[in-house]
Amino acid sequence: MNELALKAIGAIDVEPNGIWSVDMTLDRDGIPNPTEINIARFFTTHLFFSKAGLNVPLIFVKAALDEPLPELPVKINPLPLGLAWIRGMDFEPILTTVEKINECEVELQALRQQLHGAAK
């Protein structure tokens, strides 16, 4: 995904600088496809980054005030792997992990089997 995102960004700017975000979706064959590139601004998911420990608005303020910036172990996708940001129209977004989602799916499947067995 990183390589594909970098290729998409490179297709529109040979020397990208700043914050870039590439939205993707999977096609029916499960192949990721870039759908949108956001450049150098706060994205819809900036709260996700802040909740996950990367407060980009604070980094911008610190940079503007010439204060020390946090050390980032990596510059591309600096957040831990496996995070998920669930958002929708009628509820506050939820920061969770793919592992927790998988656990919930297993629990839901077990509950469905119980309910299906009870209905017989």
MOPAC internal coordinates of N, CA, C and O (Angstrom, degrees):
PM7 1SCF
backbone

  N    0.0000 0     0.00 0     0.00 0    0    0    0
  C    1.4494 1     0.00 0     0.00 0    1    0    0
  C    1.5347 1   110.12 1     0.00 0    2    1    0
  O    1.2310 1   120.85 1   136.96 1    3    2    1
  N    1.3466 1   115.98 1   -43.04 1    3    2    1
  C    1.4607 1   118.75 1   179.07 1    5    3    2
  C    1.5178 1   111.00 1   -59.38 1    6    5    3
  O    1.2310 1   120.87 1   134.44 1    7    6    5
  N    1.3256 1   115.94 1   -45.56 1    7    6    5
  C    1.4638 1   120.31 1  -178.35 1    9    7    6
  C    1.5304 1   110.72 1   -61.84 1   10    9    7
  O    1.2310 1   120.35 1   136.71 1   11   10    9
  N    1.3216 1   116.94 1   -43.29 1   11   10    9
  C    1.4586 1   120.93 1   179.15 1   13   11   10
  C    1.5300 1   110.26 1   -64.24 1   14   13   11
  O    1.2310 1   120.23 1   136.79 1   15   14   13
  N    1.3301 1   117.16 1   -43.21 1   15   14   13
  C    1.4626 1   120.57 1   178.69 1   17   15   14
  C    1.5252 1   110.91 1   -61.84 1   18   17   15
  O    1.2310 1   120.49 1   136.44 1   19   18   17
  N    1.3287 1   116.67 1   -43.56 1   19   18   17
  C    1.4664 1   120.03 1   179.09 1   21   19   18
  C    1.5277 1   111.61 1   -64.18 1   22   21   19
  O    1.2310 1   120.38 1   142.72 1   23   22   21
  N    1.3242 1   116.89 1   -37.28 1   23   22   21
  C    1.4733 1   120.10 1   176.87 1   25   23   22
  C    1.5286 1   110.87 1   -65.28 1   26   25   23
  O    1.2310 1   120.42 1   139.00 1   27   26   25
  N    1.3326 1   116.80 1   -41.00 1   27   26   25
  C    1.4666 1   120.43 1   178.91 1   29   27   26
  C    1.5225 1   110.32 1   -63.11 1   30   29   27
  O    1.2310 1   120.50 1   135.29 1   31   30   29
  N    1.3218 1   116.65 1   -44.71 1   31   30   29
  C    1.4677 1   120.35 1   178.51 1   33   31   30
  C    1.5237 1   109.90 1   -64.09 1   34   33   31
  O    1.2310 1   120.27 1   135.49 1   35   34   33
  N    1.3340 1   117.09 1   -44.51 1   35   34   33
  C    1.4577 1   121.43 1   179.44 1   37   35   34
  C    1.5159 1   113.26 1   -61.69 1   38   37   35
  O    1.2310 1   120.21 1   154.98 1   39   38   37
  N    1.3172 1   117.21 1   -25.02 1   39   38   37
  C    1.4656 1   120.34 1   179.23 1   41   39   38
  C    1.5228 1   111.88 1   -71.32 1   42   41   39
  O    1.2310 1   119.96 1   159.19 1   43   42   41
  N    1.3283 1   117.68 1   -20.81 1   43   42   41
  C    1.4670 1   119.28 1  -179.99 1   45   43   42
  C    1.5183 1   113.23 1  -112.35 1   46   45   43
  O    1.2310 1   120.17 1   164.56 1   47   46   45
  N    1.3466 1   117.28 1   -15.44 1   47   46   45
  C    1.4653 1   120.22 1   178.56 1   49   47   46
  C    1.5262 1   108.64 1  -151.72 1   50   49   47
  O    1.2310 1   120.70 1   -64.08 1   51   50   49
  N    1.3250 1   116.28 1   115.92 1   51   50   49
  C    1.4688 1   119.66 1  -177.08 1   53   51   50
  C    1.5249 1   112.77 1   -74.77 1   54   53   51
  O    1.2310 1   119.89 1   161.74 1   55   54   53
  N    1.3316 1   117.82 1   -18.26 1   55   54   53
  C    1.4611 1   121.98 1   177.07 1   57   55   54
  C    1.5278 1   109.97 1  -130.69 1   58   57   55
  O    1.2310 1   119.74 1  -112.03 1   59   58   57
  N    1.3243 1   118.09 1    67.97 1   59   58   57
  C    1.4667 1   119.58 1  -178.11 1   61   59   58
  C    1.5256 1   111.41 1   -66.08 1   62   61   59
  O    1.2310 1   121.31 1   -34.03 1   63   62   61
  N    1.3098 1   115.09 1   145.97 1   63   62   61
  C    1.4513 1   121.42 1   179.72 1   65   63   62
  C    1.5277 1   107.82 1  -145.17 1   66   65   63
  O    1.2310 1   120.37 1   -40.27 1   67   66   65
  N    1.3041 1   116.89 1   139.73 1   67   66   65
  C    1.4515 1   120.07 1   178.50 1   69   67   66
  C    1.5199 1   111.94 1    99.63 1   70   69   67
  O    1.2310 1   121.83 1    23.80 1   71   70   69
  N    1.3000 1   114.10 1  -156.20 1   71   70   69
  C    1.4642 1   121.06 1  -176.48 1   73   71   70
  C    1.5262 1   109.59 1   -93.70 1   74   73   71
  O    1.2310 1   121.39 1   -51.42 1   75   74   73
  N    1.3163 1   114.95 1   128.58 1   75   74   73
  C    1.4654 1   121.46 1   177.55 1   77   75   74
  C    1.5219 1   108.49 1  -130.34 1   78   77   75
  O    1.2310 1   120.73 1   -33.86 1   79   78   77
  N    1.3059 1   116.21 1   146.14 1   79   78   77
  C    1.4591 1   121.42 1   176.95 1   81   79   78
  C    1.5213 1   108.42 1  -137.07 1   82   81   79
  O    1.2310 1   120.57 1   -45.40 1   83   82   81
  N    1.3141 1   116.51 1   134.60 1   83   82   81
  C    1.4615 1   121.10 1   178.91 1   85   83   82
  C    1.5225 1   108.36 1  -119.14 1   86   85   83
  O    1.2310 1   120.95 1   -62.47 1   87   86   85
  N    1.3241 1   115.79 1   117.53 1   87   86   85
  C    1.4639 1   121.06 1   174.77 1   89   87   86
  C    1.5239 1   107.91 1   -84.03 1   90   89   87
  O    1.2310 1   121.28 1   -36.96 1   91   90   89
  N    1.3261 1   115.15 1   143.04 1   91   90   89
  C    1.4635 1   119.88 1   179.02 1   93   91   90
  C    1.5172 1   110.42 1  -137.99 1   94   93   91
  O    1.2310 1   121.61 1   -21.13 1   95   94   93
  N    1.3038 1   114.52 1   158.87 1   95   94   93
  C    1.4591 1   121.37 1   172.48 1   97   95   94
  C    1.5169 1   107.69 1  -138.17 1   98   97   95
  O    1.2310 1   120.76 1   -25.32 1   99   98   97
  N    1.3155 1   116.16 1   154.68 1   99   98   97
  C    1.4603 1   120.41 1   177.59 1  101   99   98
  C    1.5181 1   109.50 1   -90.21 1  102  101   99
  O    1.2310 1   120.65 1   -43.16 1  103  102  101
  N    1.3297 1   116.37 1   136.84 1  103  102  101
  C    1.4627 1   118.55 1   174.10 1  105  103  102
  C    1.5241 1   109.17 1   -80.82 1  106  105  103
  O    1.2310 1   120.01 1     1.88 1  107  106  105
  N    1.3203 1   117.58 1  -178.12 1  107  106  105
  C    1.4761 1   119.55 1  -175.07 1  109  107  106
  C    1.5220 1   113.09 1   -66.89 1  110  109  107
  O    1.2310 1   120.23 1   165.89 1  111  110  109
  N    1.3399 1   117.17 1   -14.11 1  111  110  109
  C    1.4620 1   120.85 1   175.83 1  113  111  110
  C    1.5301 1   112.09 1   -94.91 1  114  113  111
  O    1.2310 1   120.42 1  -175.60 1  115  114  113
  N    1.3377 1   116.81 1     4.40 1  115  114  113
  C    1.4563 1   121.26 1   179.12 1  117  115  114
  C    1.5172 1   113.98 1    80.97 1  118  117  115
  O    1.2310 1   120.27 1  -165.18 1  119  118  117
  N    1.3226 1   117.08 1    14.82 1  119  118  117
  C    1.4597 1   121.45 1   180.00 1  121  119  118
  C    1.5290 1   109.10 1   -92.08 1  122  121  119
  O    1.2310 1   119.99 1   -52.42 1  123  122  121
  N    1.3498 1   117.63 1   127.58 1  123  122  121
  C    1.4636 1   119.47 1   179.94 1  125  123  122
  C    1.5236 1   111.65 1   -71.50 1  126  125  123
  O    1.2310 1   121.30 1   -39.56 1  127  126  125
  N    1.3254 1   115.11 1   140.44 1  127  126  125
  C    1.4576 1   122.21 1   179.17 1  129  127  126
  C    1.5197 1   109.52 1  -132.74 1  130  129  127
  O    1.2310 1   119.89 1   -52.80 1  131  130  129
  N    1.3418 1   117.81 1   127.20 1  131  130  129
  C    1.4660 1   119.75 1   175.47 1  133  131  130
  C    1.5258 1   110.31 1   -62.60 1  134  133  131
  O    1.2310 1   120.73 1   -43.26 1  135  134  133
  N    1.3180 1   116.22 1   136.74 1  135  134  133
  C    1.4593 1   120.47 1   178.92 1  137  135  134
  C    1.5189 1   112.49 1  -117.81 1  138  137  135
  O    1.2310 1   120.75 1   158.54 1  139  138  137
  N    1.3349 1   116.18 1   -21.46 1  139  138  137
  C    1.4652 1   119.48 1  -177.04 1  141  139  138
  C    1.5280 1   108.43 1  -162.03 1  142  141  139
  O    1.2310 1   121.11 1   -36.61 1  143  142  141
  N    1.3277 1   115.47 1   143.39 1  143  142  141
  C    1.4584 1   121.01 1   173.87 1  145  143  142
  C    1.5249 1   107.23 1  -120.47 1  146  145  143
  O    1.2310 1   120.86 1   -55.59 1  147  146  145
  N    1.3260 1   115.96 1   124.41 1  147  146  145
  C    1.4641 1   121.90 1   177.51 1  149  147  146
  C    1.5196 1   107.70 1  -105.28 1  150  149  147
  O    1.2310 1   120.60 1   -45.03 1  151  150  149
  N    1.3216 1   116.46 1   134.97 1  151  150  149
  C    1.4559 1   120.95 1  -172.70 1  153  151  150
  C    1.5276 1   111.26 1  -121.23 1  154  153  151
  O    1.2310 1   121.35 1   -53.04 1  155  154  153
  N    1.3563 1   115.03 1   126.96 1  155  154  153
  C    1.4585 1   124.60 1   164.96 1  157  155  154
  C    1.5242 1   115.36 1    48.06 1  158  157  155
  O    1.2310 1   120.50 1  -129.85 1  159  158  157
  N    1.2990 1   116.65 1    50.15 1  159  158  157
  C    1.4602 1   120.64 1   173.77 1  161  159  158
  C    1.5195 1   107.90 1  -156.26 1  162  161  159
  O    1.2310 1   121.10 1    -1.79 1  163  162  161
  N    1.3004 1   115.50 1   178.21 1  163  162  161
  C    1.4573 1   118.73 1   176.64 1  165  163  162
  C    1.5215 1   108.26 1   -84.48 1  166  165  163
  O    1.2310 1   121.18 1   -48.17 1  167  166  165
  N    1.3078 1   115.34 1   131.83 1  167  166  165
  C    1.4537 1   121.50 1  -175.62 1  169  167  166
  C    1.5287 1   109.71 1   -93.87 1  170  169  167
  O    1.2310 1   120.81 1    -8.08 1  171  170  169
  N    1.2908 1   116.06 1   171.92 1  171  170  169
  C    1.4554 1   121.40 1   176.99 1  173  171  170
  C    1.5211 1   110.83 1   -54.48 1  174  173  171
  O    1.2310 1   120.76 1   147.85 1  175  174  173
  N    1.3137 1   116.15 1   -32.15 1  175  174  173
  C    1.4632 1   120.22 1  -175.72 1  177  175  174
  C    1.5282 1   113.64 1   -94.84 1  178  177  175
  O    1.2310 1   119.36 1  -162.90 1  179  178  177
  N    1.3514 1   118.83 1    17.10 1  179  178  177
  C    1.4711 1   118.07 1  -179.19 1  181  179  178
  C    1.5300 1   111.38 1   -60.73 1  182  181  179
  O    1.2310 1   119.70 1   150.02 1  183  182  181
  N    1.3358 1   118.17 1   -29.98 1  183  182  181
  C    1.4667 1   120.07 1   176.47 1  185  183  182
  C    1.5308 1   110.28 1   -65.67 1  186  185  183
  O    1.2310 1   120.08 1   144.60 1  187  186  185
  N    1.3252 1   117.45 1   -35.40 1  187  186  185
  C    1.4677 1   121.41 1   175.33 1  189  187  186
  C    1.5227 1   110.21 1   -57.01 1  190  189  187
  O    1.2310 1   120.55 1   131.03 1  191  190  189
  N    1.3335 1   116.56 1   -48.97 1  191  190  189
  C    1.4555 1   120.00 1  -179.97 1  193  191  190
  C    1.5255 1   111.03 1   -60.30 1  194  193  191
  O    1.2310 1   120.51 1   135.97 1  195  194  193
  N    1.3410 1   116.62 1   -44.03 1  195  194  193
  C    1.4658 1   120.30 1  -179.83 1  197  195  194
  C    1.5244 1   111.23 1   -63.06 1  198  197  195
  O    1.2310 1   120.05 1   133.02 1  199  198  197
  N    1.3302 1   117.50 1   -46.98 1  199  198  197
  C    1.4702 1   121.20 1   179.85 1  201  199  198
  C    1.5247 1   111.27 1   -63.03 1  202  201  199
  O    1.2310 1   120.61 1   150.07 1  203  202  201
  N    1.3367 1   116.45 1   -29.93 1  203  202  201
  C    1.4696 1   120.77 1  -179.20 1  205  203  202
  C    1.5281 1   111.98 1   -85.30 1  206  205  203
  O    1.2310 1   120.29 1   178.56 1  207  206  205
  N    1.3300 1   117.06 1    -1.44 1  207  206  205
  C    1.4549 1   119.76 1   174.66 1  209  207  206
  C    1.5205 1   116.38 1   110.03 1  210  209  207
  O    1.2310 1   119.81 1  -178.13 1  211  210  209
  N    1.3183 1   117.96 1     1.87 1  211  210  209
  C    1.4602 1   121.28 1   178.88 1  213  211  210
  C    1.5290 1   107.99 1  -118.13 1  214  213  211
  O    1.2310 1   120.83 1   -88.54 1  215  214  213
  N    1.3291 1   116.02 1    91.46 1  215  214  213
  C    1.4582 1   121.66 1  -175.45 1  217  215  214
  C    1.5351 1   109.16 1   -86.59 1  218  217  215
  O    1.2310 1   121.05 1   -92.72 1  219  218  217
  N    1.3172 1   115.59 1    87.28 1  219  218  217
  C    1.4638 1   121.18 1  -175.83 1  221  219  218
  C    1.5351 1   111.93 1   -65.05 1  222  221  219
  O    1.2310 1   118.47 1   139.37 1  223  222  221
  N    1.3418 1   120.53 1   -40.63 1  223  222  221
  C    1.4680 1   118.18 1   176.12 1  225  223  222
  C    1.5357 1   112.15 1   -57.99 1  226  225  223
  O    1.2310 1   120.04 1   140.20 1  227  226  225
  N    1.3290 1   117.52 1   -39.80 1  227  226  225
  C    1.4610 1   120.36 1   177.93 1  229  227  226
  C    1.5340 1   110.89 1   -65.40 1  230  229  227
  O    1.2310 1   120.35 1   141.30 1  231  230  229
  N    1.3172 1   116.93 1   -38.70 1  231  230  229
  C    1.4693 1   120.53 1   177.36 1  233  231  230
  C    1.5267 1   110.12 1   -61.64 1  234  233  231
  O    1.2310 1   120.20 1   138.93 1  235  234  233
  N    1.3412 1   117.22 1   -41.07 1  235  234  233
  C    1.4641 1   120.57 1   178.02 1  237  235  234
  C    1.5245 1   110.78 1   -62.29 1  238  237  235
  O    1.2310 1   120.28 1   136.14 1  239  238  237
  N    1.3269 1   117.07 1   -43.86 1  239  238  237
  C    1.4676 1   120.71 1   179.47 1  241  239  238
  C    1.5251 1   109.85 1   -62.70 1  242  241  239
  O    1.2310 1   120.34 1   134.17 1  243  242  241
  N    1.3331 1   116.96 1   -45.83 1  243  242  241
  C    1.4673 1   120.72 1   179.10 1  245  243  242
  C    1.5329 1   110.87 1   -60.26 1  246  245  243
  O    1.2310 1   120.53 1   138.82 1  247  246  245
  N    1.3150 1   116.60 1   -41.18 1  247  246  245
  C    1.4646 1   120.09 1   178.95 1  249  247  246
  C    1.5277 1   110.32 1   -63.91 1  250  249  247
  O    1.2310 1   120.48 1   137.33 1  251  250  249
  N    1.3295 1   116.70 1   -42.67 1  251  250  249
  C    1.4655 1   120.68 1  -179.76 1  253  251  250
  C    1.5278 1   111.61 1   -64.30 1  254  253  251
  O    1.2310 1   120.54 1   147.21 1  255  254  253
  N    1.3360 1   116.57 1   -32.79 1  255  254  253
  C    1.4665 1   121.11 1  -179.37 1  257  255  254
  C    1.5222 1   112.41 1   -92.77 1  258  257  255
  O    1.2310 1   120.86 1  -172.50 1  259  258  257
  N    1.3242 1   115.97 1     7.50 1  259  258  257
  C    1.4654 1   122.49 1   179.73 1  261  259  258
  C    1.5329 1   111.94 1    57.07 1  262  261  259
  O    1.2310 1   121.06 1  -142.58 1  263  262  261
  N    1.3382 1   115.57 1    37.42 1  263  262  261
  C    1.4647 1   121.60 1   176.40 1  265  263  262
  C    1.5281 1   109.14 1   -93.21 1  266  265  263
  O    1.2310 1   120.09 1   -19.93 1  267  266  265
  N    1.3299 1   117.44 1   160.07 1  267  266  265
  C    1.4710 1   119.80 1   178.23 1  269  267  266
  C    1.5369 1   111.19 1   -59.32 1  270  269  267
  O    1.2310 1   121.41 1   -41.96 1  271  270  269
  N    1.3186 1   114.92 1   138.04 1  271  270  269
  C    1.4650 1   120.87 1   179.86 1  273  271  270
  C    1.5226 1   109.33 1   -96.55 1  274  273  271
  O    1.2310 1   120.35 1   -28.37 1  275  274  273
  N    1.3329 1   116.94 1   151.63 1  275  274  273
  C    1.4694 1   118.72 1   178.53 1  277  275  274
  C    1.5195 1   111.06 1   -65.90 1  278  277  275
  O    1.2310 1   121.21 1   -31.97 1  279  278  277
  N    1.3120 1   115.29 1   148.03 1  279  278  277
  C    1.4562 1   120.48 1   175.13 1  281  279  278
  C    1.5271 1   108.38 1   -77.79 1  282  281  279
  O    1.2310 1   120.59 1   -49.51 1  283  282  281
  N    1.3123 1   116.47 1   130.49 1  283  282  281
  C    1.4592 1   121.35 1   176.46 1  285  283  282
  C    1.5221 1   107.89 1  -109.60 1  286  285  283
  O    1.2310 1   120.24 1   -55.98 1  287  286  285
  N    1.3319 1   117.15 1   124.02 1  287  286  285
  C    1.4685 1   119.06 1  -178.82 1  289  287  286
  C    1.5305 1   112.49 1   -62.04 1  290  289  287
  O    1.2310 1   120.50 1   147.83 1  291  290  289
  N    1.3225 1   116.65 1   -32.17 1  291  290  289
  C    1.4664 1   122.00 1   175.36 1  293  291  290
  C    1.5193 1   107.75 1  -138.92 1  294  293  291
  O    1.2310 1   120.50 1   -28.39 1  295  294  293
  N    1.3163 1   116.65 1   151.61 1  295  294  293
  C    1.4597 1   120.08 1  -178.38 1  297  295  294
  C    1.5206 1   112.87 1   -95.46 1  298  297  295
  O    1.2310 1   119.92 1   156.06 1  299  298  297
  N    1.3236 1   117.75 1   -23.94 1  299  298  297
  C    1.4596 1   121.11 1   178.82 1  301  299  298
  C    1.5222 1   107.46 1  -103.50 1  302  301  299
  O    1.2310 1   120.77 1   -57.73 1  303  302  301
  N    1.3061 1   116.13 1   122.27 1  303  302  301
  C    1.4631 1   122.66 1  -176.79 1  305  303  302
  C    1.5292 1   111.77 1    53.27 1  306  305  303
  O    1.2310 1   120.17 1  -115.28 1  307  306  305
  N    1.3390 1   117.27 1    64.72 1  307  306  305
  C    1.4638 1   120.06 1  -175.94 1  309  307  306
  C    1.5300 1   115.06 1   -74.89 1  310  309  307
  O    1.2310 1   119.93 1   174.47 1  311  310  309
  N    1.3200 1   117.74 1    -5.53 1  311  310  309
  C    1.4680 1   119.76 1   179.13 1  313  311  310
  C    1.5224 1   111.02 1   -81.06 1  314  313  311
  O    1.2310 1   120.44 1   -22.96 1  315  314  313
  N    1.3345 1   116.77 1   157.04 1  315  314  313
  C    1.4677 1   119.43 1   176.63 1  317  315  314
  C    1.5296 1   110.80 1   -61.32 1  318  317  315
  O    1.2310 1   120.98 1   -31.87 1  319  318  317
  N    1.3111 1   115.73 1   148.13 1  319  318  317
  C    1.4667 1   120.51 1   176.93 1  321  319  318
  C    1.5240 1   109.90 1   -69.98 1  322  321  319
  O    1.2310 1   120.88 1   -24.68 1  323  322  321
  N    1.3173 1   115.92 1   155.32 1  323  322  321
  C    1.4597 1   120.92 1   173.13 1  325  323  322
  C    1.5140 1   115.33 1    88.05 1  326  325  323
  O    1.2310 1   119.64 1  -173.10 1  327  326  325
  N    1.3296 1   118.28 1     6.90 1  327  326  325
  C    1.4603 1   119.93 1   177.87 1  329  327  326
  C    1.5228 1   109.75 1   -83.51 1  330  329  327
  O    1.2310 1   121.16 1   -27.86 1  331  330  329
  N    1.3274 1   115.38 1   152.14 1  331  330  329
  C    1.4673 1   120.83 1   177.43 1  333  331  330
  C    1.5207 1   108.42 1  -137.11 1  334  333  331
  O    1.2310 1   120.60 1   -40.20 1  335  334  333
  N    1.3071 1   116.46 1   139.80 1  335  334  333
  C    1.4579 1   123.64 1   179.29 1  337  335  334
  C    1.5184 1   106.58 1  -117.90 1  338  337  335
  O    1.2310 1   120.77 1   -70.65 1  339  338  337
  N    1.3059 1   116.13 1   109.35 1  339  338  337
  C    1.4674 1   121.42 1  -177.92 1  341  339  338
  C    1.5217 1   107.74 1  -100.02 1  342  341  339
  O    1.2310 1   121.05 1   -57.70 1  343  342  341
  N    1.3377 1   115.60 1   122.30 1  343  342  341
  C    1.4561 1   118.79 1   179.87 1  345  343  342
  C    1.5196 1   110.00 1  -138.75 1  346  345  343
  O    1.2310 1   121.53 1   -24.07 1  347  346  345
  N    1.2969 1   114.67 1   155.93 1  347  346  345
  C    1.4517 1   120.49 1  -179.33 1  349  347  346
  C    1.5156 1   110.13 1  -158.40 1  350  349  347
  O    1.2310 1   120.75 1     4.58 1  351  350  349
  N    1.2892 1   116.17 1  -175.42 1  351  350  349
  C    1.4639 1   121.42 1  -175.46 1  353  351  350
  C    1.5269 1   113.32 1   -73.32 1  354  353  351
  O    1.2310 1   119.95 1   140.49 1  355  354  353
  N    1.3209 1   117.69 1   -39.51 1  355  354  353
  C    1.4611 1   120.21 1  -168.53 1  357  355  354
  C    1.5146 1   114.53 1  -114.25 1  358  357  355
  O    1.2310 1   119.87 1  -154.69 1  359  358  357
  N    1.3391 1   117.85 1    25.31 1  359  358  357
  C    1.4558 1   119.85 1   177.04 1  361  359  358
  C    1.5250 1   109.80 1  -153.99 1  362  361  359
  O    1.2310 1   121.62 1   -24.52 1  363  362  361
  N    1.3249 1   114.51 1   155.48 1  363  362  361
  C    1.4604 1   120.02 1   176.90 1  365  363  362
  C    1.5279 1   108.55 1   -67.51 1  366  365  363
  O    1.2310 1   119.91 1   -33.50 1  367  366  365
  N    1.3169 1   117.77 1   146.50 1  367  366  365
  C    1.4653 1   119.46 1   178.86 1  369  367  366
  C    1.5251 1   111.82 1   -64.29 1  370  369  367
  O    1.2310 1   121.14 1   -26.01 1  371  370  369
  N    1.3214 1   115.43 1   153.99 1  371  370  369
  C    1.4609 1   122.54 1  -177.66 1  373  371  370
  C    1.5259 1   108.35 1  -123.79 1  374  373  371
  O    1.2310 1   121.02 1   -51.44 1  375  374  373
  N    1.3297 1   115.66 1   128.56 1  375  374  373
  C    1.4654 1   120.86 1   172.52 1  377  375  374
  C    1.5163 1   107.27 1   -94.85 1  378  377  375
  O    1.2310 1   120.82 1   -55.06 1  379  378  377
  N    1.3080 1   116.03 1   124.94 1  379  378  377
  C    1.4617 1   121.16 1  -179.58 1  381  379  378
  C    1.5240 1   108.09 1  -147.06 1  382  381  379
  O    1.2310 1   120.91 1    13.91 1  383  382  381
  N    1.3057 1   115.86 1  -166.09 1  383  382  381
  C    1.4582 1   120.36 1   178.32 1  385  383  382
  C    1.5241 1   109.86 1  -123.25 1  386  385  383
  O    1.2310 1   121.34 1   -22.38 1  387  386  385
  N    1.3118 1   115.04 1   157.62 1  387  386  385
  C    1.4678 1   119.97 1   176.31 1  389  387  386
  C    1.5272 1   108.90 1   -62.27 1  390  389  387
  O    1.2310 1   120.70 1   144.14 1  391  390  389
  N    1.3319 1   116.26 1   -35.86 1  391  390  389
  C    1.4655 1   120.52 1   178.19 1  393  391  390
  C    1.5246 1   110.79 1   -59.88 1  394  393  391
  O    1.2310 1   120.04 1   135.15 1  395  394  393
  N    1.3264 1   117.53 1   -44.85 1  395  394  393
  C    1.4662 1   120.98 1   179.71 1  397  395  394
  C    1.5337 1   110.90 1   -65.41 1  398  397  395
  O    1.2310 1   120.38 1   141.04 1  399  398  397
  N    1.3154 1   116.89 1   -38.96 1  399  398  397
  C    1.4684 1   120.39 1   177.38 1  401  399  398
  C    1.5198 1   109.91 1   -61.69 1  402  401  399
  O    1.2310 1   120.33 1   135.88 1  403  402  401
  N    1.3325 1   116.97 1   -44.12 1  403  402  401
  C    1.4650 1   120.76 1   178.79 1  405  403  402
  C    1.5243 1   110.96 1   -62.18 1  406  405  403
  O    1.2310 1   119.97 1   139.14 1  407  406  405
  N    1.3359 1   117.67 1   -40.86 1  407  406  405
  C    1.4702 1   121.17 1   176.80 1  409  407  406
  C    1.5245 1   110.55 1   -60.64 1  410  409  407
  O    1.2310 1   120.38 1   136.48 1  411  410  409
  N    1.3226 1   116.89 1   -43.52 1  411  410  409
  C    1.4651 1   120.88 1   179.13 1  413  411  410
  C    1.5248 1   111.63 1   -63.74 1  414  413  411
  O    1.2310 1   120.53 1   141.95 1  415  414  413
  N    1.3245 1   116.58 1   -38.05 1  415  414  413
  C    1.4619 1   120.17 1   177.78 1  417  415  414
  C    1.5239 1   111.09 1   -63.78 1  418  417  415
  O    1.2310 1   120.25 1   139.35 1  419  418  417
  N    1.3366 1   117.12 1   -40.65 1  419  418  417
  C    1.4713 1   121.11 1   177.73 1  421  419  418
  C    1.5354 1   109.70 1   -63.69 1  422  421  419
  O    1.2310 1   120.54 1   135.06 1  423  422  421
  N    1.3420 1   116.58 1   -44.94 1  423  422  421
  C    1.4640 1   120.84 1   178.64 1  425  423  422
  C    1.5229 1   111.05 1   -61.91 1  426  425  423
  O    1.2310 1   120.49 1   138.26 1  427  426  425
  N    1.3306 1   116.68 1   -41.74 1  427  426  425
  C    1.4536 1   120.64 1   179.31 1  429  427  426
  C    1.5245 1   111.02 1   -63.83 1  430  429  427
  O    1.2310 1   120.42 1   137.16 1  431  430  429
  N    1.3153 1   116.80 1   -42.84 1  431  430  429
  C    1.4628 1   120.62 1   178.41 1  433  431  430
  C    1.5249 1   110.88 1   -61.21 1  434  433  431
  O    1.2310 1   120.25 1   136.98 1  435  434  433
  N    1.3393 1   117.13 1   -43.02 1  435  434  433
  C    1.4708 1   121.28 1   178.37 1  437  435  434
  C    1.5269 1   110.30 1   -62.85 1  438  437  435
  O    1.2310 1   120.01 1   138.23 1  439  438  437
  N    1.3200 1   117.58 1   -41.77 1  439  438  437
  C    1.4669 1   121.35 1   178.39 1  441  439  438
  C    1.5199 1   110.61 1   -64.49 1  442  441  439
  O    1.2310 1   120.24 1   138.27 1  443  442  441
  N    1.3134 1   117.15 1   -41.73 1  443  442  441
  C    1.4718 1   119.91 1   177.97 1  445  443  442
  C    1.5214 1   111.44 1   -61.93 1  446  445  443
  O    1.2310 1   120.57 1   139.63 1  447  446  445
  N    1.3434 1   116.51 1   -40.37 1  447  446  445
  C    1.4647 1   119.75 1   178.15 1  449  447  446
  C    1.5184 1   110.39 1   -64.55 1  450  449  447
  O    1.2310 1   120.28 1   139.19 1  451  450  449
  N    1.3337 1   117.07 1   -40.81 1  451  450  449
  C    1.4626 1   120.88 1   177.36 1  453  451  450
  C    1.5161 1   110.61 1   -61.05 1  454  453  451
  O    1.2310 1   120.83 1   132.26 1  455  454  453
  N    1.3308 1   116.02 1   -47.74 1  455  454  453
  C    1.4597 1   120.25 1  -178.64 1  457  455  454
  C    1.5237 1   111.28 1   -65.41 1  458  457  455
  O    1.2310 1   120.39 1   140.99 1  459  458  457
  N    1.3224 1   116.86 1   -39.01 1  459  458  457
  C    1.4652 1   120.85 1   179.04 1  461  459  458
  C    1.5343 1   109.61 1   -64.63 1  462  461  459
  O    1.2310 1   120.42 1   138.37 1  463  462  461
  N    1.3444 1   116.80 1   -41.63 1  463  462  461
  C    1.4557 1   120.64 1   178.15 1  465  463  462
  C    1.5211 1   111.96 1   -66.27 1  466  465  463
  O    1.2310 1   119.74 1   143.36 1  467  466  465
  N    1.3265 1   118.10 1   -36.64 1  467  466  465
  C    1.4608 1   122.58 1   179.93 1  469  467  466
  C    1.5130 1   111.39 1   -70.99 1  470  469  467
  O    1.2310 1   120.00 1   154.41 1  471  470  469
  N    1.3304 1   117.60 1   -25.59 1  471  470  469
  C    1.4591 1   120.98 1  -178.00 1  473  471  470
  C    1.5213 1   112.27 1   -78.06 1  474  473  471
  O    1.2310 1   120.37 1   164.84 1  475  474  473
  N    1.3305 1   116.90 1   -15.16 1  475  474  473
  C    1.4697 1   119.25 1  -177.84 1  477  475  474
  C    1.4957 1   112.16 1   -79.24 1  478  477  475
  O    1.2310 1   120.10 1   180.00 1  479  478  477

